[in-house]
């Protein structure tokens, strides 16, 4: 039986893409595969689209069908075992934007533009909680606590690394473009904002940080502002077959859009490149400090 998932991981997407490449390399169609394995056409399509996971016996059948060299079979079956594992975010799946979180935690680079509020990965717990209170003041305290726990786990997995060298090498490089107005918007009150700015400054002052921050001066008519695009992220990956993704963050998870359309990604990447030229370079201190909030 194929195993249903609470959400596809990057490992599962890569496994599905590998099955597709092998099928196409063997000159077979989905319908042709379905007829051989005595399934409907949708079954192998779901495997290739990372919607379900085939069992090892079925994968062995596919590898025979695609004339896979013996030397590669062990590697494919190992990839299957990795694809079957739930994402690290699984304990928080009830409150997680699975598609976004799995992609960002697997990314090697994230370029972000945040015109309204700070992006999640740069928020202190206090700042994040204040935002949650504004967005949904009647949210259950237990649910909010889970969201805050998940945020800290996201930061740890994506940009902060851990005590061992391997985890630090796996950190994503996060490059953020902020509007100066974002820093002046008092979320949570003076104390919360002051500590938030101090947190940002620690990344700016740390030459070993995986985070790069640029603040766009007020009044600059840059491409991202003119397009009224809102908060966006461009993610790149090391995995073969994983093209860059563009994520446009919505107010509600249902409004968040994810695309791998190469034209859309390229257009926004160029806009980010141009906009970064209007901002002071990395390591430039913030234009305001915690003292500006009293």
TIDRENDREN-444779 format. One record per residue (C-alpha): x, y, z; residue in one letter. Coordinates in nm, 4 decimals, padded with zeros to 6 digits. Example, Ala and Ser with C-alpha at 12.3 -4.5 7.8 and 13.67 -1.06 7.14 Angstrom:
<recs>
{x: 01.2300 | y: -00.4500 | z: 00.7800 | type: a}
{x: 01.3670 | y: -00.1060 | z: 00.7140 | type: s}
</recs>
This chain:
<recs>
{x: 00.0000 | y: 00.0000 | z: 00.0000 | type: x}
{x: 00.1148 | y: 00.3589 | z: -00.0618 | type: x}
{x: 00.1487 | y: 00.5673 | z: 00.2499 | type: x}
{x: -00.0487 | y: 00.8931 | z: 00.2748 | type: x}
{x: 00.1442 | y: 01.1906 | z: 00.4120 | type: x}
{x: 00.0491 | y: 01.4926 | z: 00.6185 | type: x}
{x: 00.2579 | y: 01.6906 | z: 00.3691 | type: x}
{x: 00.5392 | y: 01.6189 | z: 00.1220 | type: x}
{x: 00.8980 | y: 01.6742 | z: 00.2327 | type: x}
{x: 01.1780 | y: 01.7872 | z: 00.0058 | type: x}
{x: 01.3195 | y: 01.4342 | z: 00.0282 | type: x}
{x: 00.9896 | y: 01.2962 | z: -00.1008 | type: x}
{x: 00.9744 | y: 01.5542 | z: -00.3803 | type: x}
{x: 01.3276 | y: 01.4650 | z: -00.4886 | type: x}
{x: 01.2457 | y: 01.0935 | z: -00.4776 | type: x}
{x: 00.9387 | y: 01.1478 | z: -00.6939 | type: x}
{x: 01.1374 | y: 01.3592 | z: -00.9394 | type: x}
{x: 01.3986 | y: 01.0831 | z: -00.9608 | type: x}
{x: 01.1298 | y: 00.8255 | z: -01.0444 | type: x}
{x: 01.0011 | y: 01.0548 | z: -01.3181 | type: x}
{x: 01.3504 | y: 01.0991 | z: -01.4697 | type: x}
{x: 01.4074 | y: 00.7235 | z: -01.4695 | type: x}
{x: 01.0694 | y: 00.6535 | z: -01.6312 | type: x}
{x: 01.1248 | y: 00.9152 | z: -01.9010 | type: x}
{x: 01.4793 | y: 00.7874 | z: -01.9544 | type: x}
{x: 01.3340 | y: 00.4432 | z: -02.0159 | type: x}
{x: 01.0962 | y: 00.5910 | z: -02.2726 | type: x}
{x: 00.7832 | y: 00.4934 | z: -02.0801 | type: x}
{x: 00.4591 | y: 00.6821 | z: -02.0212 | type: x}
{x: 00.2607 | y: 00.6857 | z: -01.6986 | type: x}
{x: -00.0081 | y: 00.4827 | z: -01.8733 | type: x}
{x: 00.2486 | y: 00.2269 | z: -01.9853 | type: x}
{x: 00.3832 | y: 00.1895 | z: -01.6312 | type: x}
{x: 00.0315 | y: 00.1600 | z: -01.4900 | type: x}
{x: -00.0510 | y: -00.1231 | z: -01.7292 | type: x}
{x: 00.2613 | y: -00.3187 | z: -01.6345 | type: x}
{x: 00.2105 | y: -00.2859 | z: -01.2572 | type: x}
{x: -00.1659 | y: -00.3340 | z: -01.2951 | type: x}
{x: -00.2599 | y: -00.0027 | z: -01.1342 | type: x}
{x: -00.4500 | y: 00.2967 | z: -01.2607 | type: x}
{x: -00.2501 | y: 00.5778 | z: -01.4225 | type: x}
{x: -00.3006 | y: 00.8028 | z: -01.1180 | type: x}
{x: -00.0972 | y: 00.5716 | z: -00.8935 | type: x}
{x: 00.2496 | y: 00.6227 | z: -01.0496 | type: x}
{x: 00.1570 | y: 00.9888 | z: -01.1053 | type: x}
{x: 00.1002 | y: 01.0299 | z: -00.7306 | type: x}
{x: 00.4398 | y: 00.8757 | z: -00.6594 | type: x}
{x: 00.6139 | y: 01.1115 | z: -00.8987 | type: x}
{x: 00.4227 | y: 01.4135 | z: -00.7646 | type: x}
{x: 00.5190 | y: 01.3302 | z: -00.4036 | type: x}
{x: 00.1586 | y: 01.2763 | z: -00.3023 | type: x}
{x: 00.2136 | y: 00.9212 | z: -00.1740 | type: x}
{x: 00.5109 | y: 00.6934 | z: -00.1061 | type: x}
{x: 00.5409 | y: 00.3570 | z: -00.2840 | type: x}
{x: 00.6515 | y: 00.0570 | z: -00.0817 | type: x}
{x: 01.0003 | y: -00.0950 | z: -00.1367 | type: x}
{x: 00.8628 | y: -00.3947 | z: -00.3272 | type: x}
{x: 00.6915 | y: -00.1692 | z: -00.5785 | type: x}
{x: 01.0010 | y: 00.0496 | z: -00.6137 | type: x}
{x: 01.2035 | y: -00.2627 | z: -00.6915 | type: x}
{x: 00.9537 | y: -00.3445 | z: -00.9674 | type: x}
{x: 00.9888 | y: 00.0073 | z: -01.1086 | type: x}
{x: 01.3679 | y: -00.0111 | z: -01.1003 | type: x}
{x: 01.3545 | y: -00.3332 | z: -01.3017 | type: x}
{x: 01.1100 | y: -00.1727 | z: -01.5417 | type: x}
{x: 01.3380 | y: 00.1297 | z: -01.5901 | type: x}
{x: 01.6508 | y: -00.0854 | z: -01.6372 | type: x}
{x: 01.8194 | y: 00.0760 | z: -01.3394 | type: x}
{x: 02.1860 | y: -00.0308 | z: -01.3015 | type: x}
{x: 02.2510 | y: -00.2534 | z: -00.9998 | type: x}
{x: 02.4987 | y: 00.0007 | z: -00.8601 | type: x}
{x: 02.2211 | y: 00.2606 | z: -00.8305 | type: x}
{x: 01.9512 | y: 00.0445 | z: -00.6737 | type: x}
{x: 02.0814 | y: 00.0678 | z: -00.3173 | type: x}
{x: 02.1029 | y: 00.4452 | z: -00.3441 | type: x}
{x: 01.7435 | y: 00.4684 | z: -00.4694 | type: x}
{x: 01.6119 | y: 00.2431 | z: -00.1926 | type: x}
{x: 01.8012 | y: 00.4499 | z: 00.0652 | type: x}
{x: 01.6397 | y: 00.7633 | z: -00.0782 | type: x}
{x: 01.3028 | y: 00.5898 | z: -00.0390 | type: x}
{x: 01.3677 | y: 00.5363 | z: 00.3335 | type: x}
{x: 01.4561 | y: 00.9040 | z: 00.3734 | type: x}
{x: 01.1432 | y: 01.0032 | z: 00.1822 | type: x}
{x: 00.9274 | y: 00.7965 | z: 00.4184 | type: x}
{x: 01.0434 | y: 00.9879 | z: 00.7255 | type: x}
{x: 00.8162 | y: 01.2660 | z: 00.8513 | type: x}
{x: 00.9579 | y: 01.6172 | z: 00.8529 | type: x}
{x: 01.1164 | y: 01.7462 | z: 01.1742 | type: x}
{x: 00.8134 | y: 01.9751 | z: 01.2067 | type: x}
{x: 00.5775 | y: 01.6783 | z: 01.2390 | type: x}
{x: 00.5109 | y: 01.7309 | z: 01.6150 | type: x}
{x: 00.3744 | y: 02.0775 | z: 01.5289 | type: x}
{x: 00.1894 | y: 01.9736 | z: 01.2129 | type: x}
{x: -00.1455 | y: 02.0990 | z: 01.3474 | type: x}
{x: -00.0200 | y: 02.4604 | z: 01.3420 | type: x}
{x: 00.2491 | y: 02.4397 | z: 01.0728 | type: x}
{x: 00.2388 | y: 02.5804 | z: 00.7203 | type: x}
{x: 00.3906 | y: 02.2535 | z: 00.6065 | type: x}
{x: 00.4728 | y: 02.3528 | z: 00.2513 | type: x}
{x: 00.6590 | y: 02.6667 | z: 00.3532 | type: x}
{x: 00.8394 | y: 02.5221 | z: 00.6555 | type: x}
{x: 00.9712 | y: 02.2119 | z: 00.4845 | type: x}
{x: 01.0995 | y: 02.4138 | z: 00.1904 | type: x}
{x: 01.2720 | y: 02.6764 | z: 00.4049 | type: x}
{x: 01.4380 | y: 02.4200 | z: 00.6307 | type: x}
{x: 01.5776 | y: 02.2357 | z: 00.3263 | type: x}
{x: 01.6939 | y: 02.5527 | z: 00.1497 | type: x}
{x: 02.0584 | y: 02.6503 | z: 00.1198 | type: x}
{x: 01.9666 | y: 03.0142 | z: 00.0576 | type: x}
{x: 01.6644 | y: 03.2322 | z: 00.1341 | type: x}
{x: 01.6237 | y: 03.5841 | z: -00.0024 | type: x}
{x: 01.3445 | y: 03.7750 | z: 00.1672 | type: x}
{x: 01.1722 | y: 04.1106 | z: 00.1252 | type: x}
{x: 00.9653 | y: 04.2210 | z: 00.4242 | type: x}
{x: 00.7776 | y: 04.5499 | z: 00.3703 | type: x}
{x: 00.5362 | y: 04.5356 | z: 00.6659 | type: x}
{x: 00.6682 | y: 04.3355 | z: 00.9596 | type: x}
{x: 00.9842 | y: 04.1384 | z: 01.0205 | type: x}
{x: 01.0028 | y: 03.7935 | z: 00.8567 | type: x}
{x: 00.9345 | y: 03.5001 | z: 01.0882 | type: x}
{x: 01.2956 | y: 03.3803 | z: 01.1001 | type: x}
{x: 01.4148 | y: 03.7150 | z: 01.2404 | type: x}
{x: 01.1440 | y: 03.7583 | z: 01.5048 | type: x}
{x: 01.2091 | y: 03.7319 | z: 01.8758 | type: x}
{x: 00.9550 | y: 03.5297 | z: 02.0714 | type: x}
{x: 00.8102 | y: 03.8496 | z: 02.2210 | type: x}
{x: 00.7714 | y: 04.0173 | z: 01.8829 | type: x}
{x: 00.6137 | y: 03.7041 | z: 01.7332 | type: x}
{x: 00.3676 | y: 03.6696 | z: 02.0192 | type: x}
{x: 00.2655 | y: 04.0347 | z: 01.9871 | type: x}
{x: 00.1991 | y: 03.9823 | z: 01.6146 | type: x}
{x: -00.0050 | y: 03.6715 | z: 01.6863 | type: x}
{x: -00.2140 | y: 03.8688 | z: 01.9345 | type: x}
{x: -00.2828 | y: 04.1341 | z: 01.6703 | type: x}
{x: -00.3741 | y: 03.8800 | z: 01.4031 | type: x}
{x: -00.5940 | y: 03.6611 | z: 01.6224 | type: x}
{x: -00.6568 | y: 03.8051 | z: 01.9699 | type: x}
{x: -00.8949 | y: 03.5196 | z: 02.0589 | type: x}
{x: -00.6626 | y: 03.2340 | z: 01.9673 | type: x}
{x: -00.6429 | y: 02.9499 | z: 02.2173 | type: x}
{x: -00.3344 | y: 02.9992 | z: 02.4441 | type: x}
{x: -00.2292 | y: 02.6382 | z: 02.3892 | type: x}
{x: -00.2340 | y: 02.6810 | z: 02.0118 | type: x}
{x: -00.0364 | y: 03.0032 | z: 02.0375 | type: x}
{x: 00.2213 | y: 02.8319 | z: 02.2570 | type: x}
{x: 00.2651 | y: 02.5646 | z: 01.9904 | type: x}
{x: 00.3142 | y: 02.8326 | z: 01.7240 | type: x}
{x: 00.5862 | y: 02.9985 | z: 01.9315 | type: x}
{x: 00.7588 | y: 02.6652 | z: 01.9935 | type: x}
{x: 00.7487 | y: 02.5955 | z: 01.6213 | type: x}
{x: 00.8971 | y: 02.9371 | z: 01.5429 | type: x}
{x: 01.1952 | y: 02.8721 | z: 01.7707 | type: x}
{x: 01.2417 | y: 02.5289 | z: 01.6128 | type: x}
{x: 01.2288 | y: 02.6844 | z: 01.2643 | type: x}
{x: 01.4996 | y: 02.9346 | z: 01.3542 | type: x}
{x: 01.7141 | y: 02.6595 | z: 01.5040 | type: x}
{x: 01.6824 | y: 02.4310 | z: 01.2028 | type: x}
{x: 01.7184 | y: 02.6969 | z: 00.9360 | type: x}
{x: 01.9517 | y: 02.9794 | z: 01.0381 | type: x}
{x: 02.0954 | y: 02.9218 | z: 01.3857 | type: x}
{x: 02.2427 | y: 02.5749 | z: 01.3500 | type: x}
{x: 02.3503 | y: 02.3866 | z: 01.6600 | type: x}
{x: 02.6501 | y: 02.3003 | z: 01.8756 | type: x}
{x: 02.7994 | y: 02.0584 | z: 01.6224 | type: x}
{x: 02.9865 | y: 02.1673 | z: 01.3113 | type: x}
{x: 02.7673 | y: 01.9656 | z: 01.0753 | type: x}
{x: 02.4503 | y: 02.1456 | z: 01.1799 | type: x}
{x: 02.6164 | y: 02.4841 | z: 01.1353 | type: x}
{x: 02.7298 | y: 02.3882 | z: 00.7853 | type: x}
{x: 02.3703 | y: 02.3047 | z: 00.7018 | type: x}
{x: 02.2372 | y: 02.6482 | z: 00.7950 | type: x}
{x: 02.0600 | y: 02.8385 | z: 00.5218 | type: x}
{x: 02.1959 | y: 03.1756 | z: 00.4236 | type: x}
{x: 01.9195 | y: 03.4281 | z: 00.4933 | type: x}
{x: 01.9420 | y: 03.7628 | z: 00.3128 | type: x}
{x: 01.6678 | y: 04.0045 | z: 00.4156 | type: x}
{x: 01.5668 | y: 04.3385 | z: 00.2665 | type: x}
{x: 01.3703 | y: 04.5483 | z: 00.5163 | type: x}
{x: 01.1866 | y: 04.8742 | z: 00.4713 | type: x}
{x: 01.2972 | y: 05.1267 | z: 00.7342 | type: x}
{x: 00.9302 | y: 05.1751 | z: 00.8220 | type: x}
{x: 00.9215 | y: 04.8116 | z: 00.9349 | type: x}
{x: 01.1742 | y: 04.8899 | z: 01.2070 | type: x}
{x: 00.9797 | y: 05.1962 | z: 01.3206 | type: x}
{x: 00.6506 | y: 05.0081 | z: 01.3542 | type: x}
{x: 00.6148 | y: 04.9450 | z: 01.7276 | type: x}
{x: 00.4950 | y: 04.5866 | z: 01.7598 | type: x}
{x: 00.4363 | y: 04.4886 | z: 02.1211 | type: x}
{x: 00.5456 | y: 04.8191 | z: 02.2692 | type: x}
{x: 00.8799 | y: 04.9951 | z: 02.3265 | type: x}
{x: 01.0397 | y: 04.7194 | z: 02.5333 | type: x}
{x: 00.9595 | y: 04.4450 | z: 02.2850 | type: x}
{x: 01.0813 | y: 04.6566 | z: 01.9924 | type: x}
{x: 01.3975 | y: 04.7565 | z: 02.1730 | type: x}
{x: 01.4921 | y: 04.3942 | z: 02.2387 | type: x}
{x: 01.3953 | y: 04.3038 | z: 01.8821 | type: x}
{x: 01.6321 | y: 04.5650 | z: 01.7402 | type: x}
{x: 01.9093 | y: 04.4439 | z: 01.9699 | type: x}
{x: 01.8530 | y: 04.0908 | z: 01.8348 | type: x}
{x: 01.8860 | y: 04.2146 | z: 01.4761 | type: x}
{x: 02.2038 | y: 04.4029 | z: 01.5646 | type: x}
{x: 02.3629 | y: 04.0837 | z: 01.6981 | type: x}
{x: 02.3290 | y: 03.9313 | z: 01.3519 | type: x}
{x: 02.4551 | y: 04.2471 | z: 01.1807 | type: x}
{x: 02.7631 | y: 04.2665 | z: 01.4029 | type: x}
{x: 02.8448 | y: 03.8942 | z: 01.3756 | type: x}
{x: 03.0619 | y: 03.8311 | z: 01.0693 | type: x}
{x: 02.9938 | y: 03.4583 | z: 01.1087 | type: x}
{x: 02.6174 | y: 03.4954 | z: 01.1063 | type: x}
{x: 02.4225 | y: 03.3232 | z: 00.8313 | type: x}
{x: 02.1919 | y: 03.6274 | z: 00.8233 | type: x}
{x: 02.2486 | y: 03.9362 | z: 00.6067 | type: x}
{x: 02.0249 | y: 04.2385 | z: 00.6675 | type: x}
{x: 01.9858 | y: 04.5455 | z: 00.4472 | type: x}
{x: 01.7523 | y: 04.8323 | z: 00.5333 | type: x}
{x: 01.6010 | y: 05.0286 | z: 00.2447 | type: x}
{x: 01.5876 | y: 05.4048 | z: 00.3152 | type: x}
{x: 01.2424 | y: 05.5662 | z: 00.3170 | type: x}
{x: 01.1070 | y: 05.7152 | z: -00.0034 | type: x}
{x: 01.3113 | y: 05.5010 | z: -00.2435 | type: x}
{x: 01.0925 | y: 05.3998 | z: -00.5452 | type: x}
{x: 01.2460 | y: 05.0545 | z: -00.5896 | type: x}
{x: 01.0957 | y: 04.7743 | z: -00.8064 | type: x}
{x: 00.9543 | y: 04.5703 | z: -00.5171 | type: x}
{x: 00.7691 | y: 04.8694 | z: -00.3740 | type: x}
{x: 00.6295 | y: 04.9675 | z: -00.7117 | type: x}
{x: 00.5037 | y: 04.6125 | z: -00.7736 | type: x}
{x: 00.3190 | y: 04.6089 | z: -00.4374 | type: x}
{x: 00.4265 | y: 04.2461 | z: -00.4023 | type: x}
{x: 00.4135 | y: 04.2238 | z: -00.0241 | type: x}
{x: 00.6287 | y: 03.9827 | z: 00.1771 | type: x}
{x: 00.8137 | y: 03.7357 | z: -00.0437 | type: x}
{x: 01.0888 | y: 03.4770 | z: -00.0246 | type: x}
{x: 01.3038 | y: 03.3156 | z: -00.2939 | type: x}
{x: 01.4493 | y: 02.9794 | z: -00.1925 | type: x}
{x: 01.7253 | y: 02.7785 | z: -00.3558 | type: x}
{x: 01.8259 | y: 02.4177 | z: -00.2881 | type: x}
{x: 02.1246 | y: 02.1922 | z: -00.3356 | type: x}
{x: 01.9174 | y: 01.8886 | z: -00.4344 | type: x}
{x: 01.9247 | y: 01.8006 | z: -00.8029 | type: x}
{x: 01.5861 | y: 01.8575 | z: -00.9600 | type: x}
{x: 01.4720 | y: 02.1080 | z: -00.6978 | type: x}
{x: 01.4377 | y: 02.4381 | z: -00.8782 | type: x}
{x: 01.4131 | y: 02.7664 | z: -00.6925 | type: x}
{x: 01.0808 | y: 02.8460 | z: -00.5283 | type: x}
{x: 00.9041 | y: 03.1799 | z: -00.4943 | type: x}
{x: 00.6860 | y: 03.2159 | z: -00.1850 | type: x}
{x: 00.4480 | y: 03.5085 | z: -00.1474 | type: x}
{x: 00.3376 | y: 03.5226 | z: 00.2144 | type: x}
{x: -00.0311 | y: 03.5932 | z: 00.2760 | type: x}
{x: -00.2098 | y: 03.7149 | z: 00.5878 | type: x}
{x: -00.3604 | y: 03.3662 | z: 00.6215 | type: x}
{x: -00.1889 | y: 03.0361 | z: 00.5251 | type: x}
{x: -00.4537 | y: 02.9800 | z: 00.2586 | type: x}
{x: -00.3409 | y: 03.3056 | z: 00.0932 | type: x}
{x: 00.0265 | y: 03.2062 | z: 00.0749 | type: x}
{x: 00.1381 | y: 03.1195 | z: -00.2794 | type: x}
{x: 00.4281 | y: 02.8893 | z: -00.3702 | type: x}
{x: 00.5531 | y: 02.8546 | z: -00.7268 | type: x}
{x: 00.8518 | y: 02.7063 | z: -00.9070 | type: x}
{x: 00.7673 | y: 02.8875 | z: -01.2330 | type: x}
{x: 01.1098 | y: 02.9878 | z: -01.3606 | type: x}
{x: 00.9908 | y: 03.3133 | z: -01.5190 | type: x}
{x: 00.8216 | y: 03.4306 | z: -01.1989 | type: x}
{x: 01.1238 | y: 03.3374 | z: -00.9873 | type: x}
{x: 01.3635 | y: 03.5120 | z: -01.2249 | type: x}
{x: 01.1561 | y: 03.8311 | z: -01.2386 | type: x}
{x: 01.1417 | y: 03.8620 | z: -00.8633 | type: x}
{x: 01.5074 | y: 03.7680 | z: -00.8215 | type: x}
{x: 01.6030 | y: 04.0507 | z: -01.0554 | type: x}
{x: 01.3783 | y: 04.2906 | z: -00.8615 | type: x}
{x: 01.5467 | y: 04.1845 | z: -00.5363 | type: x}
{x: 01.8916 | y: 04.2355 | z: -00.6916 | type: x}
{x: 01.8036 | y: 04.5856 | z: -00.8112 | type: x}
{x: 01.6391 | y: 04.6805 | z: -00.4813 | type: x}
{x: 01.9386 | y: 04.5666 | z: -00.2778 | type: x}
{x: 02.1443 | y: 04.8258 | z: -00.4643 | type: x}
{x: 01.9337 | y: 05.1031 | z: -00.3080 | type: x}
{x: 02.0163 | y: 04.9898 | z: 00.0467 | type: x}
{x: 02.3377 | y: 05.0243 | z: 00.2489 | type: x}
{x: 02.5483 | y: 04.7052 | z: 00.2405 | type: x}
{x: 02.5523 | y: 04.4202 | z: 00.4874 | type: x}
{x: 02.7072 | y: 04.4950 | z: 00.8308 | type: x}
{x: 02.5780 | y: 04.8534 | z: 00.8198 | type: x}
{x: 02.4254 | y: 04.9304 | z: 01.1639 | type: x}
{x: 02.0501 | y: 04.9774 | z: 01.1778 | type: x}
{x: 01.9290 | y: 05.3346 | z: 01.1193 | type: x}
{x: 01.7685 | y: 05.3284 | z: 01.4646 | type: x}
{x: 01.8459 | y: 05.1491 | z: 01.7910 | type: x}
{x: 01.6640 | y: 05.0249 | z: 02.0989 | type: x}
{x: 01.7156 | y: 05.3693 | z: 02.2517 | type: x}
{x: 01.4804 | y: 05.5152 | z: 01.9899 | type: x}
{x: 01.2014 | y: 05.3212 | z: 02.1610 | type: x}
{x: 01.2832 | y: 05.4552 | z: 02.5042 | type: x}
</recs>
